[in-house]
Amino acid sequence: MKLTLILDPAPTGVRASLIEEWEEVAHGTRMEPRVRLFDTEEQALAWGRSLAHRRGLKQLFLTDNRKAAAGSTSVAHQQPGQ
């Protein structure tokens, strides 16, 4: 089993999605994500860690889309005439 916590920007705070995946011999199975809103990144990480601990997992994979979204805004701006 693999748990992935995805952090996305929200109007206020952090949107966290937790995805459970199982790898089987022929293919993998993926559950619908659990989604919650948090005031801080620390709260979202604690939520993900607690769910991983309940499942007996020691590792939680993290994808932080907040920094990528902030960095990509400058790419959309173009010089006049281009």
N, C-alpha and C positions, 0 to 999 in steps of 0.2 A: 504494500500500500504506500502511496505517496500523497502528501498533502502540500498544496501550493497556496500561499496567501498572496493575493494580488491587491496592491494598494493603488487606488485611483483618486484623482482630485475630486473634491466635492465643494459645493458652494460654501459650506461651513464644515471644516474638519476633513475627515478621511473616509472614503468609501472602501470597505474591505470585502473581498470575495474569497471564500475558502473553497477550494476544489479538491475533491477526493478522487484518486485514480488507483485502479488495481491493474497490475500487469498479469495477464494470463498467457498461456502457451500460444494460442492462436492470435489473440488480439487483446487490447486493453479495454477496460470499462471505466467510464467517467460519470460521476454523479453530477447532478445540477449543482451549481455553486450556492453556498450559503452566503448571503449578502447582508452586511450591517453597516451602519454609519457610526463613526466615532468622532469625538472631539479632538483626539490626539493620536499620533502614530503609535505611541507607547501603549495606549488602550487596545488598539487593533492588534499589535504584536502579542500582547498578553492573551487576548482572545484566541488567536491562532495557536499559541503555545499550549494553552489549556486544553484545546480540542485535540492537539497532537498527543499530549500526555495521556488523555483519556483513552486513546487508541493504542497506547503503548509504543508510540513512535518517539524517537529521540531527535529527529531532524524535520524541519519545516522549510520548504523551499519558498523563497520570497521574490516577487516581481514588483518593483516599485515604478509604476507608470507616471507618478506625479512629476518627477524630475524630467522625464522624457517629454511630457506635455509642455512644461515650462520652456524647455530648450527649443522646441520645434516652432514656437511662435515667431521667432526671428526669421526663420526660413521662409515664411509666407510673404514677407515684405520684399518687394522688388523695386528696383530703380525705375523711374519714369522712362518710357521709350524702349523698354526691353521686353 
